[in-house]
Amino acid sequence: MPLVAVAVSLDSQFQYDTGQVLGVSITDHDWRLFLGLRETARQRFAEDTLSQALAICLDENRSTVEREDALAELTRQRGHEQAALFEDHRRRTATLCLHFMLDSGLIRFEELSGFSLAVRRTISAAI
């Protein structure tokens, strides 16, 4: 499922089939961990975007115009994903952002080990 489809508004209640609400506030310790992991995920996202862009640019099976169109589409799509993942910078949406980052493969579950049990359970329940 594309991130844009599920990240319509991070201000609303976040109900999933599990019945868990991901829009909960987190502790100072979890917030600091979130900020660090968010930067790691942002770096991985940027690396992946640039890798995809390079693959498009080097694809000699496409014409120059086709490559330009594909690059424009990639830029548009990744811009929406970037906004959904990284632009909502609030405590109450941190667990939702972590869920999206995990679901997108930008972070690994092991990287959540320093978070409180409550945060890990909330994210695990939504997976």
C-alpha positions as CSV (number, residue, x, y, z in Angstrom):
1,M,0.0,0.0,0.0
2,P,1.5,3.4,-1.0
3,L,2.3,5.7,1.9
4,V,0.4,8.5,0.3
5,A,-2.8,6.4,0.4
6,V,-2.5,5.8,4.2
7,A,-1.0,9.0,5.2
8,V,-3.8,11.3,4.3
9,S,-3.6,13.2,7.5
10,L,-1.4,12.6,10.5
11,D,-3.7,14.8,12.5
12,S,-6.6,12.4,12.6
13,Q,-7.1,9.2,14.7
14,F,-5.1,6.3,13.4
15,Q,-7.2,3.2,13.6
16,Y,-6.0,-0.1,12.1
17,D,-7.6,-3.5,11.8
18,T,-5.9,-4.3,15.1
19,G,-7.9,-1.6,16.9
20,Q,-4.7,0.1,18.0
21,V,-4.3,3.8,17.9
22,L,-0.9,4.8,16.7
23,G,-1.3,8.5,17.3
24,V,-0.1,8.5,20.9
25,S,2.3,10.8,22.7
26,I,5.7,9.4,23.7
27,T,8.2,10.0,26.5
28,D,11.3,12.3,26.3
29,H,13.6,9.3,26.0
30,D,11.6,7.7,23.2
31,W,11.4,11.1,21.5
32,R,15.1,11.5,21.4
33,L,15.5,8.0,20.1
34,F,12.9,8.7,17.4
35,L,14.7,11.8,16.3
36,G,17.9,9.9,15.8
37,L,16.2,7.0,14.0
38,R,14.3,9.4,11.9
39,E,17.6,10.9,10.6
40,T,18.8,7.4,9.8
41,A,15.6,6.6,7.9
42,R,15.9,9.9,6.1
43,Q,19.4,9.1,4.9
44,R,18.3,5.6,3.7
45,F,15.3,7.2,1.9
46,A,17.6,9.7,0.2
47,E,20.0,7.0,-0.8
48,D,17.2,4.8,-2.3
49,T,15.7,7.8,-4.2
50,L,19.1,8.7,-5.7
51,S,19.7,5.0,-6.6
52,Q,16.4,4.8,-8.4
53,A,17.0,8.1,-10.2
54,L,20.4,6.9,-11.3
55,A,18.9,3.7,-12.6
56,I,16.4,5.7,-14.6
57,C,19.1,8.0,-16.0
58,L,21.3,5.1,-17.1
59,D,18.5,3.0,-18.7
60,E,19.5,3.1,-22.4
61,N,16.4,1.0,-23.3
62,R,14.3,4.2,-22.9
63,S,14.5,7.3,-24.9
64,T,15.7,10.5,-23.4
65,V,12.2,11.8,-23.1
66,E,11.0,8.6,-21.5
67,R,13.8,8.8,-19.0
68,E,12.9,12.4,-18.2
69,D,9.2,11.5,-17.8
70,A,10.1,8.6,-15.5
71,L,12.4,10.8,-13.5
72,A,9.7,13.4,-13.1
73,E,7.2,10.7,-11.9
74,L,9.8,9.3,-9.5
75,T,10.4,12.8,-8.1
76,R,6.7,13.4,-7.7
77,Q,6.1,10.0,-6.0
78,R,9.0,10.2,-3.7
79,G,8.1,13.8,-2.7
80,H,4.7,12.6,-1.5
81,E,6.3,9.7,0.4
82,Q,8.9,12.0,1.9
83,A,6.2,14.3,3.1
84,A,4.2,11.4,4.7
85,L,7.3,10.0,6.4
86,F,9.3,13.0,7.5
87,E,7.4,16.3,7.5
88,D,5.0,15.6,10.4
89,H,7.4,16.2,13.3
90,R,5.3,15.8,16.4
91,R,5.4,13.5,19.4
92,R,1.9,12.3,18.9
93,T,2.6,11.1,15.4
94,A,6.0,9.6,16.2
95,T,4.7,6.0,16.6
96,L,2.8,6.3,13.3
97,C,6.0,7.6,11.6
98,L,8.0,4.7,13.0
99,H,5.4,2.3,11.8
100,F,5.6,3.7,8.2
101,M,9.4,3.7,8.3
102,L,9.4,0.1,9.4
103,D,6.7,-0.9,6.8
104,S,8.8,0.9,4.1
105,G,12.0,-0.9,5.0
106,L,13.7,2.3,6.1
107,I,14.3,0.9,9.6
108,R,14.6,-2.6,11.0
109,F,12.6,-3.9,14.0
110,E,15.9,-4.5,15.8
111,E,16.5,-0.7,15.7
112,L,13.5,-0.2,17.9
113,S,15.1,-2.1,20.8
114,G,15.9,1.1,22.8
115,F,12.3,2.3,22.7
116,S,10.0,1.7,25.6
117,L,7.9,-1.4,25.7
118,A,4.8,0.6,25.1
119,V,6.1,2.1,21.9
120,R,7.4,-1.3,20.6
121,R,4.0,-2.9,21.4
122,T,2.1,-0.2,19.7
123,I,4.2,-0.5,16.5
124,S,4.1,-4.4,16.7
125,A,0.4,-4.5,17.0
126,A,-0.1,-2.5,13.8
127,I,2.2,-4.6,11.7
